[in-house]
Amino acid sequence: MLCHLCSSNTVYKKFSLKQFDVLQCKNCNLAFLSQIPSETFLKNLYSSDYYQGREEYYFNNLITNPERGKITGNIESFSAGLKKLNSFKREKGRLLDVGCGLGIFLSMAKMDGWETCGVDISAYAARYAREKFDLEVYSNGRLEEVSFPSESFDVITLWDSLEHFSDPLVQFKEIHRILKSDGIIMLDTPNESSLLRVLAKYLYMITGRIFTYPITKLYHQYHLYYYNSVAIETLLRNGGFKIVSTERKTIPIIKARGSFFEKGLVKCLSYLERFLGMEYELLVVAKKGANSNDKKVE
């Protein structure tokens, strides 16, 4: 099998699980599921059950529930992301959020003065965003099906959506087309080289590939592709972008799913992640046609 990103034939089986295998490319480091679901399957996957099963993340925050919600980890991340965007783009313009979900970040960007628009594969999420926040959101699924005019947006964001794309390179070529020549993109995605994933792999290997529980928590049907900094750079370069800023972030506990003990363990590991420089997430800013020497790692 060839790598879906760099077309290398150096793909090997990283994990063997019940539902699928996890493959990885030795050339660009991209990891991906052995079976990429159809668009129809993915549309049905992100039903109301998906969001309601993650009630704390989606519904118990200050934006979705101003009266009783909390300033949760995702709200803090979105606020920090907006601040970073504003440092790159002094004049607010048109912002597109790809994989916008219920529209939480879009709502915050709108309140911050941006002219917002969103796209999501979930009809439920898109309808919620329109009705709850009065946002312009499309549920076509594939970005190219919306048929935005070329150079429509000043900023395009991808919060926890890149790993869900069934065809990431195709999507990024479309993002390149609809982004203005001086526009920027910001994406947030799990880091395949994070400490948590390295430890899960180590436990998997020393138990003779028997102890798969940590692996199944980290690799599942919702995330189709898994990136580290090398894979991200390969994707963006092939899509016509150059990275200008990369920030590593510890795992937000709001995203951790499991028992109280498991969440406590994840929180403890987050301190070690930062110490070792192996944080759970990557926050990347890139621009079109940038020169190759202006990458900054924070």
C-alpha positions in Angstrom: 0.0 0.0 0.0 1.1 3.5 -0.8 1.0 6.4 1.7 -2.1 8.5 1.3 0.0 11.7 1.7 3.5 11.2 0.2 2.8 8.1 -2.0 5.8 6.3 -0.5 5.7 2.5 -0.4 7.3 2.4 3.0 3.9 1.8 4.8 3.9 -0.7 7.6 1.4 -2.1 10.2 1.8 -0.2 13.5 -1.1 -1.6 15.4 -3.5 -4.5 14.8 -6.9 -3.9 16.4 -10.3 -5.7 16.2 -12.0 -3.2 13.9 -9.0 -2.1 11.8 -5.2 -1.9 11.6 -3.3 1.3 12.1 -0.7 1.9 9.4 2.2 4.3 9.3 4.5 5.7 6.7 8.2 5.6 7.4 8.8 8.4 5.0 6.5 11.2 6.2 5.4 9.7 9.6 1.7 9.9 8.7 -0.4 7.2 10.6 -3.8 6.2 9.3 -6.6 3.6 9.5 -6.3 0.7 7.2 -10.0 1.2 6.2 -11.1 4.8 5.5 -14.9 5.0 5.7 -17.2 6.4 3.0 -18.6 9.9 3.2 -22.1 8.5 3.8 -20.8 6.5 6.8 -19.1 9.6 8.2 -22.2 11.8 7.8 -24.2 9.2 9.8 -21.5 8.8 12.4 -21.7 12.5 13.5 -25.3 12.4 14.6 -26.8 14.0 17.7 -25.7 11.0 19.7 -22.0 11.9 19.0 -22.4 15.4 20.4 -24.7 14.5 23.3 -22.3 11.7 24.3 -19.7 14.5 24.9 -22.0 16.7 26.9 -19.3 18.3 29.1 -17.3 19.4 26.1 -20.1 20.6 23.9 -22.9 21.8 26.1 -21.6 22.6 29.6 -19.4 25.5 28.6 -19.9 29.3 28.9 -20.7 29.8 25.2 -23.3 27.1 24.7 -24.8 27.6 28.2 -24.1 31.2 29.4 -26.2 30.8 32.5 -24.7 27.6 33.9 -21.7 26.7 31.8 -18.1 26.9 32.8 -14.9 28.3 31.2 -13.8 24.8 30.1 -10.5 23.8 28.5 -11.9 24.1 25.0 -13.1 27.6 25.6 -9.7 28.6 26.9 -8.1 27.0 23.8 -10.4 28.9 21.5 -9.7 32.2 23.3 -6.0 31.6 23.0 -6.4 30.8 19.4 -8.3 33.9 18.7 -5.6 36.0 20.4 -3.0 34.3 18.2 -5.1 34.9 15.0 -5.5 38.6 16.0 -1.7 38.9 16.3 -1.3 37.7 12.7 -4.2 39.6 11.2 -4.6 43.1 12.7 -7.7 43.8 10.6 -10.5 41.3 11.1 -12.0 40.0 7.9 -13.8 36.9 6.8 -13.2 33.7 8.7 -14.1 30.1 7.8 -14.1 27.3 10.3 -13.9 23.9 8.6 -15.4 21.2 10.8 -17.1 23.8 12.9 -19.2 21.4 14.9 -21.9 23.2 17.0 -20.3 26.6 16.2 -18.7 27.3 19.6 -15.5 28.7 18.2 -17.4 30.5 15.4 -19.7 32.2 17.9 -16.6 33.4 19.8 -15.0 34.7 16.6 -18.2 36.5 15.7 -18.4 38.2 19.1 -14.7 39.2 18.6 -15.6 41.0 15.4 -14.9 38.5 12.6 -17.3 37.9 9.7 -17.8 34.1 10.2 -18.8 31.1 8.1 -18.6 27.4 8.9 -18.7 24.0 7.2 -19.4 20.7 8.9 -20.2 17.1 7.8 -22.9 16.8 10.5 -26.3 18.0 9.6 -27.2 18.0 13.3 -24.3 20.2 14.2 -24.8 22.6 11.4 -28.5 23.1 12.2 -27.6 23.6 15.9 -25.0 26.3 15.0 -27.5 28.1 12.8 -30.4 28.0 15.3 -28.4 28.5 18.5 -25.9 31.1 17.4 -27.4 32.5 14.1 -24.3 31.5 12.2 -23.8 30.9 8.5 -23.0 27.1 8.4 -23.1 24.6 5.6 -23.5 20.9 6.1 -22.4 19.7 2.7 -19.6 17.6 4.3 -16.9 18.0 1.6 -15.6 21.6 1.5 -15.5 21.7 -2.3 -19.2 20.9 -2.5 -20.0 24.4 -1.0 -18.3 26.0 -4.1 -16.9 29.1 -2.4 -15.4 31.6 -4.8 -11.6 31.7 -5.0 -9.9 33.8 -2.4 -13.0 34.2 -0.3 -11.5 34.1 3.2 -8.8 36.0 5.2 -8.5 33.1 7.8 -9.5 29.5 7.7 -9.4 27.5 11.0 -9.5 23.7 11.6 -10.1 22.9 15.2 -9.8 19.2 15.8 -11.1 18.5 12.3 -8.0 17.6 10.3 -7.8 14.1 11.7 -11.4 13.5 10.7 -10.9 14.2 6.9 -11.2 11.2 4.7 -9.0 12.9 2.0 -6.9 15.6 3.7 -4.7 16.6 0.7 -7.8 17.2 -1.5 -9.3 19.3 1.3 -6.2 21.4 1.7 -5.9 22.1 -2.0 -9.4 23.4 -1.8 -8.5 25.5 1.3 -5.6 26.9 -0.7 -8.0 27.9 -3.5 -10.5 29.7 -1.3 -8.0 31.4 1.0 -6.8 35.0 0.0 -3.2 35.4 -1.1 -2.3 37.0 2.2 -4.5 34.8 4.2 -3.5 32.3 7.0 -4.8 29.0 8.3 -4.8 27.7 11.8 -5.2 24.1 12.7 -5.2 22.1 16.0 -4.7 18.4 15.9 -3.4 15.6 18.2 0.3 15.0 18.0 1.2 11.5 16.9 4.6 11.8 18.7 3.1 12.8 22.1 4.2 11.1 25.3 0.7 9.5 25.8 0.9 7.8 22.4 4.5 6.7 22.9 3.6 5.1 26.3 0.6 3.4 24.8 2.7 1.9 22.0 5.4 0.8 24.6 2.8 -1.0 26.7 1.3 -2.6 23.5 4.8 -3.9 22.4 6.1 -5.2 25.8 2.8 -7.2 26.3 3.3 -9.0 23.0 0.6 -6.8 21.4 -2.0 -8.1 23.8 -2.7 -5.0 26.0 -4.6 -2.8 23.5 -6.8 -0.8 25.9 -4.7 2.5 25.7 -4.3 2.1 22.0 -8.1 1.7 21.4 -8.6 4.9 23.4 -6.3 6.8 21.2 -7.0 5.2 17.8 -10.6 4.9 16.8 -13.1 5.3 14.0 -13.5 9.0 14.4 -9.9 9.9 13.7 -8.8 8.6 10.3 -5.4 10.2 10.2 -2.7 10.9 12.8 0.0 13.6 12.4 3.2 14.6 14.0 5.2 17.7 13.0 6.8 16.0 10.0 3.5 14.7 8.6 1.9 18.1 9.2 4.7 19.9 7.3 4.4 17.4 4.5 0.7 17.8 4.2 0.9 21.6 4.2 3.8 21.8 1.8 2.0 19.5 -0.7 -1.2 21.6 -0.2 0.7 24.8 -1.1 1.3 26.2 2.4 4.3 26.9 4.6 4.3 26.8 8.4 5.1 30.0 10.2 4.3 29.0 13.7 4.0 25.7 15.6 2.9 25.5 19.3 2.8 22.3 21.3 -0.1 22.0 23.8 -0.7 19.6 26.7 -3.8 17.4 26.6 -6.9 19.3 27.5 -8.6 17.2 30.3 -12.0 18.2 28.9 -11.2 16.0 25.9 -10.1 13.0 28.0 -12.8 10.2 28.1 -12.7 7.5 30.7 -12.9 6.9 34.4 -12.0 9.4 37.1 -8.7 7.5 37.6 -7.9 7.6 33.9 -8.5 11.4 33.7 -6.3 11.9 36.8 -3.5 9.9 35.2 -3.8 11.9 32.0 -3.6 15.1 33.9 -0.4 13.9 35.7 1.1 12.9 32.4 0.4 16.4 31.0 3.0 17.8 33.3 5.6 15.3 32.1 4.5 16.0 28.5 5.5 19.6 28.8 8.8 18.8 30.6 9.8 16.4 27.8 8.5 18.6 24.9 6.1 15.8 23.9 2.8 17.5 24.3 -0.5 16.0 23.1 -1.6 18.6 20.6 -0.1 20.7 17.8 -1.4 24.2 17.0 -0.1 25.3 13.6 -0.4 28.6 11.7 0.5 28.6 8.0 0.3 30.9 5.0 0.2 30.6 1.2 3.4 30.9 -0.7 5.6 31.6 2.4 9.3 31.3 2.3 10.8 28.3 3.9 13.0 30.0 6.5 10.4 31.7 8.7 9.1 28.8 10.7 8.9 29.5 14.4 8.5 26.9 17.1 7.2 28.0 20.5 
